[in-house]
Amino acid sequence: MKKIEAIIKPFKLEDVKDALSEVEVSGMTVSEVKGYGRQQGHSELYRGAEYVVDFLPKIKIEIVVKDEDVDKAVNAIIKSAKTGKIGDGKIFISNIERVIRIRTNEENEEAI
């Protein structure tokens, strides 16, 4: 099993959710996060004063999938989140050793 974490632009959340549903990803966790990458934030003008916004609002999506479903989930995220502009985000993939569903005590692939 693999955990896929995707950092995306906030306005792309619904598109990504719909794309993941199409490839039968059954569940996800979504968090509002802030961060920056190469874009290094930006400057804004507020009441005549300029200030730097270092951390930009992003959405973090976390899903756990079977090993054989990783590529289709990743491709769905890329296709639906990509704008072609700086700040589109990143995808991180890591191994999951064990999953337990609390309600039923099911483990691993049965639990996802």
Biopython code that builds the backbone (N, CA, C, O; Angstrom):
import numpy as np
from Bio.PDB.StructureBuilder import StructureBuilder

atoms = [
    (1, "MET", "N", (0.831, -1.176, 0.000)),
    (1, "MET", "CA", (0.000, 0.000, 0.000)),
    (1, "MET", "C", (0.879, 1.243, 0.000)),
    (1, "MET", "O", (1.999, 1.234, 0.511)),
    (2, "LYS", "N", (0.344, 2.314, -0.586)),
    (2, "LYS", "CA", (1.074, 3.574, -0.675)),
    (2, "LYS", "C", (0.187, 4.713, -0.181)),
    (2, "LYS", "O", (-1.032, 4.696, -0.351)),
    (3, "LYS", "N", (0.827, 5.690, 0.428)),
    (3, "LYS", "CA", (0.150, 6.924, 0.813)),
    (3, "LYS", "C", (0.565, 7.989, -0.188)),
    (3, "LYS", "O", (1.753, 8.217, -0.418)),
    (4, "ILE", "N", (-0.424, 8.633, -0.775)),
    (4, "ILE", "CA", (-0.173, 9.709, -1.721)),
    (4, "ILE", "C", (-0.600, 11.002, -1.051)),
    (4, "ILE", "O", (-1.747, 11.153, -0.629)),
    (5, "GLU", "N", (0.344, 11.938, -0.959)),
    (5, "GLU", "CA", (0.055, 13.268, -0.435)),
    (5, "GLU", "C", (0.232, 14.243, -1.583)),
    (5, "GLU", "O", (1.286, 14.280, -2.219)),
    (6, "ALA", "N", (-0.782, 15.020, -1.845)),
    (6, "ALA", "CA", (-0.718, 16.001, -2.926)),
    (6, "ALA", "C", (-0.984, 17.385, -2.360)),
    (6, "ALA", "O", (-1.950, 17.594, -1.628)),
    (7, "ILE", "N", (-0.123, 18.319, -2.705)),
    (7, "ILE", "CA", (-0.302, 19.720, -2.341)),
    (7, "ILE", "C", (-0.751, 20.427, -3.615)),
    (7, "ILE", "O", (-0.028, 20.433, -4.612)),
    (8, "ILE", "N", (-1.942, 21.023, -3.586)),
    (8, "ILE", "CA", (-2.508, 21.616, -4.792)),
    (8, "ILE", "C", (-3.044, 23.021, -4.505)),
    (8, "ILE", "O", (-3.137, 23.443, -3.353)),
    (9, "LYS", "N", (-3.390, 23.729, -5.576)),
    (9, "LYS", "CA", (-4.030, 25.035, -5.430)),
    (9, "LYS", "C", (-5.460, 24.820, -4.927)),
    (9, "LYS", "O", (-6.129, 23.873, -5.343)),
    (10, "PRO", "N", (-5.928, 25.693, -4.036)),
    (10, "PRO", "CA", (-7.259, 25.498, -3.436)),
    (10, "PRO", "C", (-8.408, 25.385, -4.435)),
    (10, "PRO", "O", (-9.327, 24.594, -4.221)),
    (11, "PHE", "N", (-8.376, 26.157, -5.516)),
    (11, "PHE", "CA", (-9.501, 26.140, -6.449)),
    (11, "PHE", "C", (-9.552, 24.869, -7.295)),
    (11, "PHE", "O", (-10.505, 24.672, -8.049)),
    (12, "LYS", "N", (-8.541, 24.002, -7.182)),
    (12, "LYS", "CA", (-8.508, 22.747, -7.932)),
    (12, "LYS", "C", (-9.051, 21.560, -7.131)),
    (12, "LYS", "O", (-9.095, 20.445, -7.650)),
    (13, "LEU", "N", (-9.460, 21.773, -5.890)),
    (13, "LEU", "CA", (-9.885, 20.669, -5.024)),
    (13, "LEU", "C", (-11.045, 19.875, -5.618)),
    (13, "LEU", "O", (-10.985, 18.646, -5.663)),
    (14, "GLU", "N", (-12.080, 20.536, -6.067)),
    (14, "GLU", "CA", (-13.250, 19.820, -6.602)),
    (14, "GLU", "C", (-12.889, 19.015, -7.843)),
    (14, "GLU", "O", (-13.367, 17.893, -8.015)),
    (15, "ASP", "N", (-12.047, 19.579, -8.712)),
    (15, "ASP", "CA", (-11.608, 18.859, -9.912)),
    (15, "ASP", "C", (-10.843, 17.597, -9.541)),
    (15, "ASP", "O", (-11.058, 16.537, -10.129)),
    (16, "VAL", "N", (-9.941, 17.714, -8.554)),
    (16, "VAL", "CA", (-9.150, 16.560, -8.125)),
    (16, "VAL", "C", (-10.048, 15.516, -7.468)),
    (16, "VAL", "O", (-9.902, 14.321, -7.724)),
    (17, "LYS", "N", (-10.970, 15.958, -6.628)),
    (17, "LYS", "CA", (-11.902, 15.031, -5.974)),
    (17, "LYS", "C", (-12.707, 14.254, -7.013)),
    (17, "LYS", "O", (-12.858, 13.038, -6.897)),
    (18, "ASP", "N", (-13.219, 14.941, -8.016)),
    (18, "ASP", "CA", (-13.991, 14.281, -9.068)),
    (18, "ASP", "C", (-13.135, 13.302, -9.864)),
    (18, "ASP", "O", (-13.589, 12.208, -10.197)),
    (19, "ALA", "N", (-11.892, 13.693, -10.170)),
    (19, "ALA", "CA", (-10.991, 12.821, -10.931)),
    (19, "ALA", "C", (-10.643, 11.563, -10.140)),
    (19, "ALA", "O", (-10.567, 10.475, -10.710)),
    (20, "LEU", "N", (-10.433, 11.704, -8.841)),
    (20, "LEU", "CA", (-10.125, 10.538, -8.009)),
    (20, "LEU", "C", (-11.344, 9.622, -7.881)),
    (20, "LEU", "O", (-11.200, 8.400, -7.838)),
    (21, "SER", "N", (-12.525, 10.199, -7.819)),
    (21, "SER", "CA", (-13.739, 9.377, -7.779)),
    (21, "SER", "C", (-13.885, 8.550, -9.056)),
    (21, "SER", "O", (-14.310, 7.395, -9.008)),
    (22, "GLU", "N", (-13.533, 9.140, -10.187)),
    (22, "GLU", "CA", (-13.620, 8.436, -11.470)),
    (22, "GLU", "C", (-12.704, 7.214, -11.526)),
    (22, "GLU", "O", (-13.024, 6.230, -12.193)),
    (23, "VAL", "N", (-11.558, 7.272, -10.825)),
    (23, "VAL", "CA", (-10.640, 6.124, -10.809)),
    (23, "VAL", "C", (-10.843, 5.266, -9.563)),
    (23, "VAL", "O", (-9.993, 4.453, -9.203)),
    (24, "GLU", "N", (-12.001, 5.470, -8.907)),
    (24, "GLU", "CA", (-12.459, 4.647, -7.793)),
    (24, "GLU", "C", (-11.577, 4.707, -6.548)),
    (24, "GLU", "O", (-11.392, 3.702, -5.862)),
    (25, "VAL", "N", (-11.036, 5.889, -6.261)),
    (25, "VAL", "CA", (-10.376, 6.109, -4.975)),
    (25, "VAL", "C", (-11.493, 6.411, -3.987)),
    (25, "VAL", "O", (-12.247, 7.368, -4.164)),
    (26, "SER", "N", (-11.596, 5.585, -2.940)),
    (26, "SER", "CA", (-12.784, 5.602, -2.096)),
    (26, "SER", "C", (-12.769, 6.626, -0.966)),
    (26, "SER", "O", (-13.837, 6.971, -0.460)),
    (27, "GLY", "N", (-11.633, 7.114, -0.556)),
    (27, "GLY", "CA", (-11.616, 8.051, 0.552)),
    (27, "GLY", "C", (-10.404, 8.948, 0.506)),
    (27, "GLY", "O", (-9.396, 8.619, -0.118)),
    (28, "MET", "N", (-10.506, 10.088, 1.173)),
    (28, "MET", "CA", (-9.376, 11.015, 1.217)),
    (28, "MET", "C", (-9.505, 11.902, 2.439)),
    (28, "MET", "O", (-10.590, 12.074, 2.996)),
    (29, "THR", "N", (-8.387, 12.456, 2.839)),
    (29, "THR", "CA", (-8.351, 13.457, 3.898)),
    (29, "THR", "C", (-7.865, 14.744, 3.266)),
    (29, "THR", "O", (-6.891, 14.740, 2.513)),
    (30, "VAL", "N", (-8.538, 15.850, 3.568)),
    (30, "VAL", "CA", (-8.199, 17.143, 2.990)),
    (30, "VAL", "C", (-7.901, 18.121, 4.125)),
    (30, "VAL", "O", (-8.653, 18.219, 5.094)),
    (31, "SER", "N", (-6.790, 18.840, 3.983)),
    (31, "SER", "CA", (-6.399, 19.841, 4.978)),
    (31, "SER", "C", (-6.075, 21.154, 4.274)),
    (31, "SER", "O", (-5.527, 21.165, 3.173)),
    (32, "GLU", "N", (-6.424, 22.257, 4.928)),
    (32, "GLU", "CA", (-5.991, 23.559, 4.444)),
    (32, "GLU", "C", (-4.616, 23.817, 5.058)),
    (32, "GLU", "O", (-4.454, 23.783, 6.278)),
    (33, "VAL", "N", (-3.636, 24.074, 4.204)),
    (33, "VAL", "CA", (-2.265, 24.290, 4.661)),
    (33, "VAL", "C", (-1.726, 25.566, 4.032)),
    (33, "VAL", "O", (-2.349, 26.142, 3.139)),
    (34, "LYS", "N", (-0.578, 25.997, 4.500)),
    (34, "LYS", "CA", (0.112, 27.135, 3.908)),
    (34, "LYS", "C", (1.550, 26.740, 3.648)),
    (34, "LYS", "O", (2.131, 25.960, 4.402)),
    (35, "GLY", "N", (2.123, 27.272, 2.589)),
    (35, "GLY", "CA", (3.507, 26.960, 2.283)),
    (35, "GLY", "C", (3.996, 27.728, 1.079)),
    (35, "GLY", "O", (3.281, 28.546, 0.501)),
    (36, "TYR", "N", (5.221, 27.449, 0.719)),
    (36, "TYR", "CA", (5.770, 28.035, -0.502)),
    (36, "TYR", "C", (6.844, 27.123, -1.048)),
    (36, "TYR", "O", (7.432, 26.318, -0.325)),
    (37, "GLY", "N", (7.084, 27.261, -2.314)),
    (37, "GLY", "CA", (8.133, 26.504, -3.003)),
    (37, "GLY", "C", (9.003, 27.490, -3.740)),
    (37, "GLY", "O", (9.492, 28.459, -3.160)),
    (38, "ARG", "N", (9.193, 27.242, -5.015)),
    (38, "ARG", "CA", (10.035, 28.132, -5.816)),
    (38, "ARG", "C", (9.476, 29.532, -5.941)),
    (38, "ARG", "O", (10.229, 30.483, -6.147)),
    (39, "GLN", "N", (8.160, 29.673, -5.818)),
    (39, "GLN", "CA", (7.559, 30.992, -6.013)),
    (39, "GLN", "C", (7.902, 31.962, -4.880)),
    (39, "GLN", "O", (7.804, 33.174, -5.069)),
    (40, "GLN", "N", (8.296, 31.466, -3.725)),
    (40, "GLN", "CA", (8.763, 32.285, -2.597)),
    (40, "GLN", "C", (7.755, 33.335, -2.139)),
    (40, "GLN", "O", (8.164, 34.400, -1.678)),
    (41, "GLY", "N", (6.469, 33.077, -2.249)),
    (41, "GLY", "CA", (5.470, 34.028, -1.796)),
    (41, "GLY", "C", (5.349, 35.201, -2.752)),
    (41, "GLY", "O", (5.817, 35.135, -3.888)),
    (42, "HIS", "N", (4.714, 36.287, -2.287)),
    (42, "HIS", "CA", (4.544, 37.475, -3.114)),
    (42, "HIS", "C", (4.306, 38.697, -2.232)),
    (42, "HIS", "O", (4.042, 38.568, -1.037)),
    (43, "SER", "N", (4.401, 39.886, -2.834)),
    (43, "SER", "CA", (4.159, 41.135, -2.114)),
    (43, "SER", "C", (2.733, 41.605, -2.367)),
    (43, "SER", "O", (2.194, 41.420, -3.458)),
    (44, "GLU", "N", (2.129, 42.214, -1.352)),
    (44, "GLU", "CA", (0.797, 42.782, -1.484)),
    (44, "GLU", "C", (0.793, 44.186, -0.903)),
    (44, "GLU", "O", (1.599, 44.519, -0.034)),
    (45, "LEU", "N", (-0.123, 44.997, -1.394)),
    (45, "LEU", "CA", (-0.285, 46.355, -0.902)),
    (45, "LEU", "C", (-1.570, 46.411, -0.085)),
    (45, "LEU", "O", (-2.639, 46.067, -0.589)),
    (46, "TYR", "N", (-1.476, 46.842, 1.172)),
    (46, "TYR", "CA", (-2.647, 46.937, 2.040)),
    (46, "TYR", "C", (-2.628, 48.290, 2.738)),
    (46, "TYR", "O", (-1.707, 48.591, 3.497)),
    (47, "ARG", "N", (-3.638, 49.095, 2.483)),
    (47, "ARG", "CA", (-3.745, 50.442, 3.065)),
    (47, "ARG", "C", (-2.467, 51.255, 2.886)),
    (47, "ARG", "O", (-2.000, 51.927, 3.805)),
    (48, "GLY", "N", (-1.921, 51.176, 1.692)),
    (48, "GLY", "CA", (-0.744, 51.967, 1.360)),
    (48, "GLY", "C", (0.580, 51.384, 1.791)),
    (48, "GLY", "O", (1.630, 51.930, 1.449)),
    (49, "ALA", "N", (0.564, 50.285, 2.536)),
    (49, "ALA", "CA", (1.810, 49.665, 2.994)),
    (49, "ALA", "C", (2.028, 48.348, 2.249)),
    (49, "ALA", "O", (1.100, 47.558, 2.071)),
    (50, "GLU", "N", (3.242, 48.133, 1.827)),
    (50, "GLU", "CA", (3.572, 46.885, 1.141)),
    (50, "GLU", "C", (4.084, 45.878, 2.164)),
    (50, "GLU", "O", (4.907, 46.204, 3.021)),
    (51, "TYR", "N", (3.584, 44.654, 2.059)),
    (51, "TYR", "CA", (4.090, 43.590, 2.927)),
    (51, "TYR", "C", (4.211, 42.298, 2.126)),
    (51, "TYR", "O", (3.570, 42.129, 1.089)),
    (52, "VAL", "N", (5.035, 41.403, 2.622)),
    (52, "VAL", "CA", (5.327, 40.158, 1.914)),
    (52, "VAL", "C", (4.494, 39.025, 2.505)),
    (52, "VAL", "O", (4.460, 38.832, 3.720)),
    (53, "VAL", "N", (3.829, 38.287, 1.638)),
    (53, "VAL", "CA", (3.091, 37.091, 2.038)),
    (53, "VAL", "C", (4.013, 35.907, 1.748)),
    (53, "VAL", "O", (4.153, 35.486, 0.600)),
    (54, "ASP", "N", (4.641, 35.374, 2.802)),
    (54, "ASP", "CA", (5.604, 34.291, 2.625)),
    (54, "ASP", "C", (4.925, 32.954, 2.357)),
    (54, "ASP", "O", (5.396, 32.170, 1.533)),
    (55, "PHE", "N", (3.832, 32.696, 3.043)),
    (55, "PHE", "CA", (3.164, 31.409, 2.935)),
    (55, "PHE", "C", (1.848, 31.578, 2.193)),
    (55, "PHE", "O", (1.008, 32.398, 2.565)),
    (56, "LEU", "N", (1.682, 30.788, 1.138)),
    (56, "LEU", "CA", (0.483, 30.864, 0.314)),
    (56, "LEU", "C", (-0.482, 29.756, 0.696)),
    (56, "LEU", "O", (-0.047, 28.662, 1.059)),
    (57, "PRO", "N", (-1.789, 30.014, 0.623)),
    (57, "PRO", "CA", (-2.757, 28.966, 0.964)),
    (57, "PRO", "C", (-2.736, 27.838, -0.070)),
    (57, "PRO", "O", (-2.730, 28.084, -1.277)),
    (58, "LYS", "N", (-2.725, 26.617, 0.417)),
    (58, "LYS", "CA", (-2.737, 25.418, -0.421)),
    (58, "LYS", "C", (-3.689, 24.408, 0.201)),
    (58, "LYS", "O", (-4.159, 24.593, 1.324)),
    (59, "ILE", "N", (-3.966, 23.353, -0.527)),
    (59, "ILE", "CA", (-4.762, 22.234, -0.036)),
    (59, "ILE", "C", (-3.882, 20.993, -0.052)),
    (59, "ILE", "O", (-3.181, 20.737, -1.031)),
    (60, "LYS", "N", (-3.916, 20.224, 1.026)),
    (60, "LYS", "CA", (-3.182, 18.968, 1.105)),
    (60, "LYS", "C", (-4.198, 17.826, 1.095)),
    (60, "LYS", "O", (-5.089, 17.758, 1.942)),
    (61, "ILE", "N", (-4.044, 16.943, 0.127)),
    (61, "ILE", "CA", (-4.902, 15.774, 0.007)),
    (61, "ILE", "C", (-4.071, 14.546, 0.368)),
    (61, "ILE", "O", (-2.953, 14.385, -0.120)),
    (62, "GLU", "N", (-4.615, 13.686, 1.218)),
    (62, "GLU", "CA", (-3.945, 12.440, 1.580)),
    (62, "GLU", "C", (-4.858, 11.277, 1.245)),
    (62, "GLU", "O", (-6.020, 11.253, 1.650)),
    (63, "ILE", "N", (-4.326, 10.307, 0.501)),
    (63, "ILE", "CA", (-5.070, 9.092, 0.183)),
    (63, "ILE", "C", (-4.146, 7.898, 0.353)),
    (63, "ILE", "O", (-2.928, 8.015, 0.217)),
    (64, "VAL", "N", (-4.738, 6.745, 0.653)),
    (64, "VAL", "CA", (-3.990, 5.491, 0.732)),
    (64, "VAL", "C", (-4.609, 4.539, -0.283)),
    (64, "VAL", "O", (-5.820, 4.319, -0.284)),
    (65, "VAL", "N", (-3.770, 3.980, -1.142)),
    (65, "VAL", "CA", (-4.245, 3.101, -2.208)),
    (65, "VAL", "C", (-3.409, 1.827, -2.266)),
    (65, "VAL", "O", (-2.303, 1.763, -1.729)),
    (66, "LYS", "N", (-3.961, 0.818, -2.928)),
    (66, "LYS", "CA", (-3.206, -0.402, -3.197)),
    (66, "LYS", "C", (-2.056, -0.069, -4.137)),
    (66, "LYS", "O", (-2.137, 0.885, -4.911)),
    (67, "ASP", "N", (-0.988, -0.853, -4.071)),
    (67, "ASP", "CA", (0.178, -0.599, -4.913)),
    (67, "ASP", "C", (-0.181, -0.500, -6.389)),
    (67, "ASP", "O", (0.358, 0.342, -7.107)),
    (68, "GLU", "N", (-1.096, -1.365, -6.846)),
    (68, "GLU", "CA", (-1.430, -1.377, -8.268)),
    (68, "GLU", "C", (-2.284, -0.174, -8.695)),
    (68, "GLU", "O", (-2.469, 0.053, -9.891)),
    (69, "ASP", "N", (-2.805, 0.595, -7.733)),
    (69, "ASP", "CA", (-3.646, 1.747, -8.058)),
    (69, "ASP", "C", (-2.902, 3.084, -7.998)),
    (69, "ASP", "O", (-3.488, 4.133, -8.265)),
    (70, "VAL", "N", (-1.620, 3.048, -7.650)),
    (70, "VAL", "CA", (-0.865, 4.290, -7.466)),
    (70, "VAL", "C", (-0.808, 5.109, -8.750)),
    (70, "VAL", "O", (-1.105, 6.304, -8.727)),
    (71, "ASP", "N", (-0.437, 4.496, -9.859)),
    (71, "ASP", "CA", (-0.262, 5.258, -11.099)),
    (71, "ASP", "C", (-1.551, 5.916, -11.562)),
    (71, "ASP", "O", (-1.533, 7.070, -11.990)),
    (72, "LYS", "N", (-2.673, 5.200, -11.485)),
    (72, "LYS", "CA", (-3.920, 5.815, -11.950)),
    (72, "LYS", "C", (-4.362, 6.945, -11.026)),
    (72, "LYS", "O", (-4.938, 7.927, -11.494)),
    (73, "ALA", "N", (-4.105, 6.826, -9.723)),
    (73, "ALA", "CA", (-4.444, 7.905, -8.796)),
    (73, "ALA", "C", (-3.548, 9.123, -9.040)),
    (73, "ALA", "O", (-4.037, 10.252, -9.082)),
    (74, "VAL", "N", (-2.261, 8.901, -9.197)),
    (74, "VAL", "CA", (-1.318, 9.999, -9.443)),
    (74, "VAL", "C", (-1.648, 10.696, -10.757)),
    (74, "VAL", "O", (-1.666, 11.926, -10.820)),
    (75, "ASN", "N", (-1.908, 9.922, -11.802)),
    (75, "ASN", "CA", (-2.245, 10.515, -13.099)),
    (75, "ASN", "C", (-3.530, 11.334, -13.026)),
    (75, "ASN", "O", (-3.634, 12.377, -13.671)),
    (76, "ALA", "N", (-4.507, 10.873, -12.248)),
    (76, "ALA", "CA", (-5.758, 11.617, -12.079)),
    (76, "ALA", "C", (-5.496, 12.950, -11.386)),
    (76, "ALA", "O", (-6.068, 13.973, -11.764)),
    (77, "ILE", "N", (-4.631, 12.939, -10.371)),
    (77, "ILE", "CA", (-4.303, 14.179, -9.657)),
    (77, "ILE", "C", (-3.593, 15.154, -10.590)),
    (77, "ILE", "O", (-3.943, 16.333, -10.656)),
    (78, "ILE", "N", (-2.597, 14.650, -11.307)),
    (78, "ILE", "CA", (-1.837, 15.531, -12.209)),
    (78, "ILE", "C", (-2.749, 16.140, -13.265)),
    (78, "ILE", "O", (-2.721, 17.349, -13.497)),
    (79, "LYS", "N", (-3.547, 15.308, -13.898)),
    (79, "LYS", "CA", (-4.420, 15.775, -14.979)),
    (79, "LYS", "C", (-5.410, 16.837, -14.491)),
    (79, "LYS", "O", (-5.679, 17.807, -15.201)),
    (80, "SER", "N", (-5.949, 16.658, -13.287)),
    (80, "SER", "CA", (-6.981, 17.567, -12.799)),
    (80, "SER", "C", (-6.439, 18.790, -12.058)),
    (80, "SER", "O", (-7.141, 19.797, -11.958)),
    (81, "ALA", "N", (-5.212, 18.733, -11.538)),
    (81, "ALA", "CA", (-4.666, 19.842, -10.752)),
    (81, "ALA", "C", (-3.755, 20.766, -11.558)),
    (81, "ALA", "O", (-3.458, 21.879, -11.124)),
    (82, "LYS", "N", (-3.318, 20.316, -12.712)),
    (82, "LYS", "CA", (-2.325, 21.066, -13.484)),
    (82, "LYS", "C", (-2.940, 22.284, -14.165)),
    (82, "LYS", "O", (-3.950, 22.185, -14.861)),
    (83, "THR", "N", (-2.300, 23.443, -13.947)),
    (83, "THR", "CA", (-2.677, 24.661, -14.658)),
    (83, "THR", "C", (-1.571, 25.090, -15.617)),
    (83, "THR", "O", (-1.802, 25.887, -16.526)),
    (84, "GLY", "N", (-0.377, 24.557, -15.409)),
    (84, "GLY", "CA", (0.766, 24.941, -16.229)),
    (84, "GLY", "C", (1.494, 26.164, -15.702)),
    (84, "GLY", "O", (2.447, 26.639, -16.320)),
    (85, "LYS", "N", (1.048, 26.673, -14.561)),
    (85, "LYS", "CA", (1.676, 27.859, -13.972)),
    (85, "LYS", "C", (2.423, 27.474, -12.705)),
    (85, "LYS", "O", (2.178, 26.421, -12.114)),
    (86, "ILE", "N", (3.334, 28.341, -12.301)),
    (86, "ILE", "CA", (4.115, 28.086, -11.097)),
    (86, "ILE", "C", (3.171, 27.946, -9.899)),
    (86, "ILE", "O", (2.168, 28.653, -9.799)),
    (87, "GLY", "N", (3.508, 27.025, -8.996)),
    (87, "GLY", "CA", (2.699, 26.824, -7.800)),
    (87, "GLY", "C", (1.628, 25.764, -7.935)),
    (87, "GLY", "O", (0.756, 25.660, -7.073)),
    (88, "ASP", "N", (1.671, 24.958, -9.015)),
    (88, "ASP", "CA", (0.672, 23.897, -9.190)),
    (88, "ASP", "C", (0.726, 22.862, -8.072)),
    (88, "ASP", "O", (-0.294, 22.249, -7.758)),
    (89, "GLY", "N", (1.888, 22.657, -7.468)),
    (89, "GLY", "CA", (1.970, 21.764, -6.320)),
    (89, "GLY", "C", (2.938, 20.619, -6.500)),
    (89, "GLY", "O", (3.735, 20.589, -7.437)),
    (90, "LYS", "N", (2.849, 19.674, -5.576)),
    (90, "LYS", "CA", (3.733, 18.505, -5.550)),
    (90, "LYS", "C", (2.925, 17.289, -5.126)),
    (90, "LYS", "O", (1.872, 17.402, -4.499)),
    (91, "ILE", "N", (3.453, 16.114, -5.488)),
    (91, "ILE", "CA", (2.879, 14.847, -5.046)),
    (91, "ILE", "C", (3.987, 14.047, -4.388)),
    (91, "ILE", "O", (5.074, 13.898, -4.946)),
    (92, "PHE", "N", (3.706, 13.533, -3.197)),
    (92, "PHE", "CA", (4.650, 12.700, -2.458)),
    (92, "PHE", "C", (4.042, 11.316, -2.288)),
    (92, "PHE", "O", (2.863, 11.191, -1.958)),
    (93, "ILE", "N", (4.837, 10.280, -2.510)),
    (93, "ILE", "CA", (4.355, 8.903, -2.385)),
    (93, "ILE", "C", (5.247, 8.183, -1.390)),
    (93, "ILE", "O", (6.472, 8.209, -1.507)),
    (94, "SER", "N", (4.618, 7.534, -0.401)),
    (94, "SER", "CA", (5.390, 6.804, 0.607)),
    (94, "SER", "C", (4.730, 5.462, 0.901)),
    (94, "SER", "O", (3.548, 5.256, 0.625)),
    (95, "ASN", "N", (5.514, 4.566, 1.461)),
    (95, "ASN", "CA", (5.024, 3.234, 1.809)),
    (95, "ASN", "C", (4.195, 3.276, 3.091)),
    (95, "ASN", "O", (4.476, 4.050, 4.006)),
    (96, "ILE", "N", (3.178, 2.436, 3.135)),
    (96, "ILE", "CA", (2.360, 2.262, 4.332)),
    (96, "ILE", "C", (2.539, 0.816, 4.795)),
    (96, "ILE", "O", (2.305, -0.121, 4.031)),
    (97, "GLU", "N", (2.950, 0.646, 6.031)),
    (97, "GLU", "CA", (3.196, -0.696, 6.543)),
    (97, "GLU", "C", (1.928, -1.415, 6.972)),
    (97, "GLU", "O", (1.785, -2.619, 6.758)),
    (98, "ARG", "N", (1.004, -0.669, 7.581)),
    (98, "ARG", "CA", (-0.169, -1.332, 8.143)),
    (98, "ARG", "C", (-1.310, -0.331, 8.284)),
    (98, "ARG", "O", (-1.094, 0.825, 8.646)),
    (99, "VAL", "N", (-2.517, -0.783, 7.997)),
    (99, "VAL", "CA", (-3.722, 0.027, 8.167)),
    (99, "VAL", "C", (-4.719, -0.798, 8.962)),
    (99, "VAL", "O", (-4.871, -1.996, 8.724)),
    (100, "ILE", "N", (-5.398, -0.159, 9.907)),
    (100, "ILE", "CA", (-6.426, -0.845, 10.704)),
    (100, "ILE", "C", (-7.670, 0.027, 10.714)),
    (100, "ILE", "O", (-7.601, 1.209, 11.051)),
    (101, "ARG", "N", (-8.807, -0.550, 10.346)),
    (101, "ARG", "CA", (-10.083, 0.151, 10.459)),
    (101, "ARG", "C", (-10.554, -0.024, 11.897)),
    (101, "ARG", "O", (-10.732, -1.150, 12.363)),
    (102, "ILE", "N", (-10.751, 1.058, 12.582)),
    (102, "ILE", "CA", (-11.076, 1.014, 14.010)),
    (102, "ILE", "C", (-12.388, 0.286, 14.271)),
    (102, "ILE", "O", (-12.458, -0.548, 15.174)),
    (103, "ARG", "N", (-13.426, 0.584, 13.496)),
    (103, "ARG", "CA", (-14.752, 0.022, 13.749)),
    (103, "ARG", "C", (-14.784, -1.493, 13.646)),
    (103, "ARG", "O", (-15.431, -2.145, 14.466)),
    (104, "THR", "N", (-14.097, -2.078, 12.652)),
    (104, "THR", "CA", (-14.224, -3.514, 12.386)),
    (104, "THR", "C", (-12.962, -4.326, 12.654)),
    (104, "THR", "O", (-12.991, -5.555, 12.596)),
    (105, "ASN", "N", (-11.868, -3.654, 12.945)),
    (105, "ASN", "CA", (-10.552, -4.288, 13.106)),
    (105, "ASN", "C", (-10.019, -4.893, 11.810)),
    (105, "ASN", "O", (-9.059, -5.662, 11.846)),
    (106, "GLU", "N", (-10.620, -4.563, 10.668)),
    (106, "GLU", "CA", (-10.072, -5.021, 9.392)),
    (106, "GLU", "C", (-8.697, -4.411, 9.213)),
    (106, "GLU", "O", (-8.429, -3.305, 9.682)),
    (107, "GLU", "N", (-7.828, -5.139, 8.531)),
    (107, "GLU", "CA", (-6.461, -4.657, 8.360)),
    (107, "GLU", "C", (-6.071, -4.581, 6.899)),
    (107, "GLU", "O", (-6.613, -5.276, 6.039)),
    (108, "ASN", "N", (-5.106, -3.706, 6.654)),
    (108, "ASN", "CA", (-4.448, -3.508, 5.372)),
    (108, "ASN", "C", (-5.418, -3.237, 4.237)),
    (108, "ASN", "O", (-6.257, -2.345, 4.366)),
    (109, "GLU", "N", (-5.343, -3.959, 3.137)),
    (109, "GLU", "CA", (-6.159, -3.631, 1.958)),
    (109, "GLU", "C", (-7.655, -3.709, 2.234)),
    (109, "GLU", "O", (-8.421, -2.965, 1.623)),
    (110, "GLU", "N", (-8.094, -4.583, 3.133)),
    (110, "GLU", "CA", (-9.506, -4.638, 3.479)),
    (110, "GLU", "C", (-9.933, -3.366, 4.228)),
    (110, "GLU", "O", (-11.103, -2.987, 4.186)),
    (111, "ALA", "N", (-9.011, -2.724, 4.893)),
    (111, "ALA", "CA", (-9.325, -1.541, 5.664)),
    (111, "ALA", "C", (-9.395, -0.263, 4.824)),
    (111, "ALA", "O", (-9.944, 0.747, 5.266)),
    (112, "ILE", "N", (-8.832, -0.312, 3.608)),
    (112, "ILE", "CA", (-8.925, 0.886, 2.780)),
    (112, "ILE", "C", (-10.015, 0.707, 1.755)),
    (112, "ILE", "O", (-10.260, 1.607, 0.951)),
]
sb = StructureBuilder()
sb.init_structure("model")
sb.init_model(0)
sb.init_chain("A")
sb.init_seg("    ")
for serial, (resi, resn, name, xyz) in enumerate(atoms, 1):
    if name == "N":
        sb.init_residue(resn, " ", resi, " ")
    sb.init_atom(name, np.array(xyz, "f"), 0.0, 1.0, " ", f" {name:<3s}", serial, name[0])
structure = sb.get_structure()
